[in-house]
Amino acid sequence: MQQRFDMFMERKATVEAQMEELKKTIELIEHKCSFYKLALDAGTEDIHKNNKIVIKN
């Protein structure tokens, strides 16, 4: 039983780490969607010329 428990705890940790990476990915995708939506509405990407993208690690 201990071996199975340890296996599932390890798998849980792995999945949680994957979920964190996916969270970062979806945040970047949402940022890009917002970026291009604003650019489409403005008719140009120049609206973002002075904005810098900050990616959190």
C-alpha positions as CSV (number, residue, x, y, z in Angstrom):
1,M,0.0,0.0,0.0
2,Q,2.8,2.4,0.8
3,Q,4.3,2.0,-2.6
4,R,1.0,2.8,-4.3
5,F,0.5,5.8,-2.0
6,D,3.9,7.1,-2.9
7,M,3.3,6.5,-6.6
8,F,0.1,8.6,-6.5
9,M,1.7,11.4,-4.4
10,E,4.5,11.6,-7.0
11,R,2.0,11.6,-9.8
12,K,0.0,14.3,-8.1
13,A,3.1,16.5,-7.7
14,T,3.9,16.0,-11.4
15,V,0.4,17.0,-12.5
16,E,0.4,20.0,-10.2
17,A,3.7,21.2,-11.8
18,Q,2.1,20.7,-15.3
19,M,-0.9,22.7,-14.2
20,E,1.3,25.6,-13.2
21,E,3.0,25.6,-16.6
22,L,-0.3,25.5,-18.3
23,K,-1.5,28.4,-16.2
24,K,1.5,30.4,-17.4
25,T,0.7,29.4,-21.0
26,I,-2.9,30.4,-20.8
27,E,-2.0,33.8,-19.2
28,L,0.3,34.5,-22.1
29,I,-2.3,33.4,-24.7
30,E,-4.9,35.6,-23.0
31,H,-2.4,38.5,-23.1
32,K,-1.8,38.0,-26.8
33,C,-5.6,37.8,-27.5
34,S,-6.0,41.1,-25.7
35,F,-3.1,42.6,-27.6
36,Y,-4.4,41.7,-31.0
37,K,-8.0,42.6,-30.1
38,L,-6.9,46.1,-29.2
39,A,-4.7,46.3,-32.3
40,L,-7.6,45.2,-34.5
41,D,-10.0,47.7,-32.9
42,A,-7.3,50.5,-33.4
43,G,-6.5,49.3,-36.9
44,T,-2.7,49.1,-36.0
45,E,-0.3,47.3,-33.8
46,D,1.4,50.7,-33.2
47,I,-1.1,51.3,-30.3
48,H,1.2,49.0,-28.3
49,K,4.5,50.6,-29.4
50,N,5.4,51.9,-25.9
51,N,4.1,48.9,-24.0
52,K,6.5,46.2,-22.8
53,I,5.5,42.6,-22.3
54,V,6.4,41.4,-18.8
55,I,6.5,37.6,-18.4
56,K,6.5,36.3,-14.8
57,N,8.6,33.3,-14.1
